[in-house]
Amino acid sequence: MAALAPLPPLPPQFKSLQHHLRTAQEHDKRDPVVAYYCRLYAMQTGMKIDSKTPECRKFLSKLMDQLEALKKQLGDNEAITQEIVGCAHVENYALKMFLYADNEDRAGRFHKNMIKSFYTASLLIDVLTVFGELTDENMKHRKYARWKATYIHNCLKNGETPQAGPVGMDEESNGEENEEAGTSPLPIHPPQRSSSAYDPSNMPSSSYTGIQIPPGAHAPANTPAEVPHSTGVTGSTIQPTPQNIPAVDPALFSTMSIGDIRLTPEDFARAQKYCKYAGSALQYEDVSTAVQNLQKALKLLTTGRE
């Protein structure tokens, strides 16, 4: 992919976007689609923050040039030309990062790369807002990932051993960007096991817009959160967990005529999304998730209901 023209210095008003733009740069070669949508998020958010002062207008103009250049280079990519495919691409990538970091955390393997993976997952969930409002699951995963990144970073910085897995967290955590950790300095309470502790396993499903993924599932072998060679971090191979393939509901194979069902454009879009998610799950050899999403698509198309 051709190099993009550099951006001018980031205006102070856009400080909250610095990590999203950095993520875009890091993915220019690794995943140009993710890089494109990170920049699109920065553009849309920047317009809301300040589009009038000269330095902000200049920065946004250059950022727009980068977006146009990327769109030309990726013009034949369905993830750019079709919003629903782009949304699924970014969601799956964010989930991939989250699962990698969550698996490392639960195994007690704490290192800079897993911290960055947690935080990058939270940034990519921010990016999903370019496609519309976030689901409750997305918001919970974003908050948990950002908090976990801060908690583990602070523990390692202070020479403490983090507590692995879900632990108690401050429900009202908030803060500005922490340049050193690449995370938000959320107020951290000492981890305690309690009924109020945030635990993704207590949620109906650890999912991104309907993707059924068991909490702590193994990360795909080709996870994008590769450990940089310079860190010297080595990790043991993550073994796949046994999968329980759900039984197919016989009711889905009823002989109901498709002509008896009136499907809306939104129904077709949702069915297409479930099929895209199933395809992505198969790339990760996640048969259970693929079957569940295909069942949802089939039920929607044959009954008009989810």
C-alpha positions as CSV (number, residue, x, y, z in Angstrom):
1,M,0.0,0.0,0.0
2,A,1.3,3.4,-0.9
3,A,2.5,5.6,1.9
4,L,0.2,8.3,3.0
5,A,1.0,12.0,3.3
6,P,2.0,12.8,6.9
7,L,-0.4,14.7,9.1
8,P,0.4,18.1,10.7
9,P,1.0,18.2,14.5
10,L,-2.0,17.1,16.5
11,P,-3.9,20.1,17.9
12,P,-4.4,20.1,21.7
13,Q,-8.2,19.9,21.1
14,F,-7.8,16.5,19.5
15,K,-5.6,15.0,22.3
16,S,-8.4,12.4,23.0
17,L,-7.9,11.0,19.4
18,Q,-4.1,10.5,19.6
19,H,-4.3,6.8,20.4
20,H,-6.9,6.1,17.7
21,L,-4.7,7.8,15.2
22,R,-1.7,5.9,16.4
23,T,-3.6,2.6,16.1
24,A,-4.4,3.6,12.5
25,Q,-0.7,4.1,11.7
26,E,0.2,0.8,13.3
27,H,-2.4,-1.0,11.1
28,D,-1.6,0.7,7.8
29,K,0.2,-2.5,6.7
30,R,-1.2,-5.0,9.1
31,D,-4.8,-4.4,8.4
32,P,-5.6,-1.4,6.1
33,V,-9.4,-1.7,6.7
34,V,-8.9,-1.2,10.5
35,A,-6.6,1.7,9.7
36,Y,-9.2,3.3,7.5
37,Y,-12.0,3.1,10.1
38,C,-9.7,4.4,12.9
39,R,-9.1,7.5,10.8
40,L,-12.8,7.8,9.9
41,Y,-13.6,7.7,13.6
42,A,-11.0,10.4,14.3
43,M,-12.4,12.5,11.5
44,Q,-16.0,12.3,12.6
45,T,-15.1,12.9,16.3
46,G,-12.7,15.7,15.4
47,M,-15.4,17.5,13.4
48,K,-17.6,17.4,16.5
49,I,-14.9,18.6,18.8
50,D,-13.6,21.6,16.8
51,S,-13.9,22.2,13.0
52,K,-13.6,26.0,13.1
53,T,-10.2,27.0,14.5
54,P,-7.4,27.2,11.8
55,E,-5.2,24.5,13.2
56,C,-8.1,22.1,13.6
57,R,-9.4,22.8,10.1
58,K,-5.9,22.2,8.7
59,F,-5.5,18.9,10.5
60,L,-8.9,17.6,9.5
61,S,-8.3,18.6,5.9
62,K,-5.1,16.5,5.8
63,L,-6.8,13.7,7.6
64,M,-9.6,13.8,5.0
65,D,-6.9,13.6,2.3
66,Q,-5.6,10.4,3.9
67,L,-9.1,8.9,4.0
68,E,-9.7,9.7,0.3
69,A,-6.3,8.1,-0.6
70,L,-7.1,5.0,1.5
71,K,-10.5,4.7,-0.1
72,K,-9.0,4.8,-3.6
73,Q,-6.4,2.1,-2.6
74,L,-9.1,-0.1,-1.0
75,G,-11.8,0.6,-3.5
76,D,-12.5,-3.0,-4.3
77,N,-12.6,-4.2,-0.7
78,E,-16.1,-5.1,0.5
79,A,-15.3,-3.9,4.0
80,I,-14.9,-0.4,2.6
81,T,-17.7,-0.4,0.0
82,Q,-20.3,-2.2,2.3
83,E,-20.8,-0.8,5.7
84,I,-22.2,-4.0,7.2
85,V,-19.1,-5.9,6.1
86,G,-16.8,-3.2,7.5
87,C,-18.7,-3.3,10.8
88,A,-18.3,-7.0,11.1
89,H,-14.6,-6.7,10.2
90,V,-13.8,-4.2,12.9
91,E,-16.0,-6.0,15.5
92,N,-14.2,-9.3,14.8
93,Y,-10.8,-7.7,15.0
94,A,-11.6,-6.1,18.3
95,L,-13.0,-9.4,19.6
96,K,-9.8,-11.1,18.5
97,M,-7.7,-8.6,20.4
98,F,-9.9,-8.9,23.5
99,L,-9.9,-12.7,23.5
100,Y,-6.1,-12.8,23.2
101,A,-5.6,-10.4,26.1
102,D,-8.3,-12.0,28.2
103,N,-6.8,-15.4,27.7
104,E,-3.3,-14.2,28.7
105,D,-4.8,-12.5,31.7
106,R,-6.7,-15.5,32.9
107,A,-3.6,-17.6,32.5
108,G,-1.6,-15.1,34.6
109,R,0.7,-14.1,31.8
110,F,1.1,-10.4,32.3
111,H,3.2,-8.4,29.8
112,K,3.1,-5.2,27.8
113,N,1.7,-6.8,24.7
114,M,-1.4,-8.1,26.5
115,I,-1.9,-4.7,28.1
116,K,-1.8,-3.0,24.7
117,S,-4.1,-5.6,23.3
118,F,-6.7,-4.9,26.0
119,Y,-6.5,-1.2,25.3
120,T,-6.4,-1.5,21.5
121,A,-9.6,-3.6,21.8
122,S,-11.3,-0.8,23.7
123,L,-10.2,1.8,21.1
124,L,-11.6,-0.3,18.3
125,I,-14.9,-0.5,20.1
126,D,-14.8,3.3,20.1
127,V,-14.4,3.0,16.3
128,L,-17.5,0.9,16.0
129,T,-19.5,4.1,16.7
130,V,-19.0,5.1,13.1
131,F,-21.5,2.4,12.2
132,G,-24.1,3.4,14.9
133,E,-24.8,3.1,18.6
134,L,-22.8,0.5,20.6
135,T,-24.6,-2.5,22.0
136,D,-24.6,-3.0,25.8
137,E,-22.2,-5.9,25.3
138,N,-19.8,-3.7,23.4
139,M,-19.9,-1.0,26.1
140,K,-19.3,-3.5,28.8
141,H,-16.4,-5.0,27.0
142,R,-14.9,-1.6,26.3
143,K,-15.1,-0.5,29.9
144,Y,-13.7,-3.8,31.1
145,A,-10.8,-3.9,28.6
146,R,-9.8,-0.3,29.3
147,W,-10.0,-0.9,33.1
148,K,-8.0,-4.1,32.9
149,A,-5.2,-2.5,30.9
150,T,-4.9,0.3,33.5
151,Y,-5.1,-2.1,36.4
152,I,-2.4,-4.4,35.1
153,H,-0.2,-1.6,33.9
154,N,-0.3,0.1,37.4
155,C,0.4,-3.2,39.1
156,L,3.5,-3.9,37.0
157,K,4.7,-0.3,37.3
158,N,4.5,-0.6,41.1
159,G,6.1,-4.0,41.3
160,E,2.9,-5.7,42.3
161,T,1.5,-8.9,40.9
162,P,-1.9,-8.4,39.2
163,Q,-4.8,-10.7,40.1
164,A,-5.7,-12.8,37.1
165,G,-9.1,-12.9,35.6
166,P,-12.2,-10.8,36.4
167,V,-11.9,-8.8,39.6
168,G,-13.8,-5.9,41.2
169,M,-13.7,-2.6,39.3
170,D,-14.9,0.9,39.9
171,E,-18.2,1.3,38.1
172,E,-17.7,5.0,37.7
173,S,-14.1,4.9,36.3
174,N,-13.2,7.7,34.0
175,G,-10.2,9.7,33.0
176,E,-8.0,11.3,30.4
177,E,-5.4,9.5,28.3
178,N,-2.3,8.1,30.0
179,E,0.5,8.6,27.6
180,E,2.9,6.2,29.3
181,A,0.5,3.2,29.5
182,G,-1.5,4.1,26.5
183,T,-4.5,3.7,28.7
184,S,-6.9,5.9,30.7
185,P,-5.8,6.3,34.3
186,L,-9.1,5.0,35.8
187,P,-9.4,5.0,39.6
188,I,-8.5,1.5,40.7
189,H,-9.8,-0.2,43.8
190,P,-8.0,-3.2,45.3
191,P,-9.2,-6.3,43.6
192,Q,-11.7,-8.3,45.7
193,R,-13.9,-11.2,44.8
194,S,-17.5,-10.3,45.4
195,S,-20.9,-10.7,43.8
196,S,-20.6,-7.2,42.4
197,A,-17.3,-8.0,40.6
198,Y,-17.5,-7.6,36.9
199,D,-17.3,-11.0,35.3
200,P,-18.0,-11.5,31.6
201,S,-19.0,-15.1,32.4
202,N,-22.0,-13.8,34.3
203,M,-23.3,-12.0,31.2
204,P,-25.8,-13.8,29.0
205,S,-23.2,-14.0,26.3
206,S,-19.8,-12.6,25.8
207,S,-20.6,-11.2,22.4
208,Y,-20.2,-8.4,19.9
209,T,-23.6,-7.8,18.3
210,G,-24.7,-11.3,18.5
211,I,-21.5,-13.3,18.1
212,Q,-21.6,-16.0,20.7
213,I,-18.1,-16.4,22.2
214,P,-17.4,-18.2,25.5
215,P,-15.5,-15.9,27.9
216,G,-11.8,-16.7,27.9
217,A,-11.9,-18.7,24.8
218,H,-8.6,-19.4,23.1
219,A,-7.2,-16.7,20.9
220,P,-6.9,-17.5,17.2
221,A,-3.5,-18.7,16.2
222,N,-3.1,-15.7,13.8
223,T,-4.0,-13.1,16.5
224,P,-3.0,-9.6,15.3
225,A,-1.5,-8.8,18.7
226,E,1.8,-10.2,17.9
227,V,4.5,-10.0,20.6
228,P,7.2,-7.5,19.3
229,H,10.6,-9.2,18.9
230,S,12.2,-6.4,20.9
231,T,10.2,-7.1,24.0
232,G,11.7,-10.5,24.6
233,V,8.4,-11.8,25.7
234,T,7.8,-15.4,25.1
235,G,4.5,-17.2,25.7
236,S,3.5,-20.8,25.7
237,T,1.3,-22.0,22.8
238,I,-2.4,-21.5,23.6
239,Q,-4.2,-24.7,23.2
240,P,-7.8,-24.7,21.8
241,T,-10.5,-25.4,24.3
242,P,-12.9,-28.3,23.5
243,Q,-16.0,-27.0,21.7
244,N,-19.6,-28.1,22.4
245,I,-21.3,-27.9,19.1
246,P,-25.0,-26.8,19.6
247,A,-27.7,-29.1,18.3
248,V,-29.5,-27.8,15.3
249,D,-33.1,-26.9,16.0
250,P,-35.3,-29.2,13.9
251,A,-38.0,-26.5,13.7
252,L,-35.7,-24.5,11.5
253,F,-36.2,-27.1,8.8
254,S,-39.9,-26.6,8.5
255,T,-41.4,-26.5,5.1
256,M,-42.8,-23.0,5.5
257,S,-42.9,-21.2,2.2
258,I,-40.6,-18.2,2.0
259,G,-43.4,-16.4,0.1
260,D,-45.5,-16.5,3.3
261,I,-42.9,-14.4,5.1
262,R,-42.6,-10.6,4.5
263,L,-39.0,-9.7,5.2
264,T,-37.9,-6.1,5.6
265,P,-34.6,-4.7,4.3
266,E,-33.5,-4.6,7.9
267,D,-34.2,-8.3,8.2
268,F,-32.0,-9.1,5.2
269,A,-29.2,-6.9,6.6
270,R,-29.3,-8.7,9.9
271,A,-29.3,-12.1,8.2
272,Q,-26.4,-11.1,6.1
273,K,-24.6,-9.9,9.2
274,Y,-25.1,-13.3,10.9
275,C,-23.7,-15.1,7.9
276,K,-20.7,-12.8,7.9
277,Y,-20.1,-13.5,11.5
278,A,-20.4,-17.2,10.9
279,G,-17.8,-17.0,8.1
280,S,-15.4,-15.1,10.4
281,A,-15.9,-17.7,13.2
282,L,-15.0,-20.5,10.8
283,Q,-11.7,-18.6,10.0
284,Y,-11.0,-19.0,13.7
285,E,-12.1,-22.7,13.7
286,D,-14.9,-21.8,16.1
287,V,-17.6,-24.2,14.9
288,S,-20.0,-23.5,17.8
289,T,-20.1,-19.7,17.0
290,A,-20.6,-20.4,13.3
291,V,-23.5,-22.8,13.9
292,Q,-25.2,-20.4,16.3
293,N,-25.0,-17.5,13.9
294,L,-26.2,-19.6,10.9
295,Q,-29.1,-20.8,13.0
296,K,-30.0,-17.2,13.8
297,A,-29.9,-16.3,10.1
298,L,-32.0,-19.3,9.1
299,K,-34.6,-18.6,11.7
300,L,-34.9,-15.0,10.7
301,L,-35.2,-15.8,7.0
302,T,-37.8,-18.6,7.6
303,T,-39.9,-17.0,10.3
304,G,-39.3,-13.3,10.0
305,R,-38.4,-13.3,13.7
306,E,-35.1,-13.6,15.7
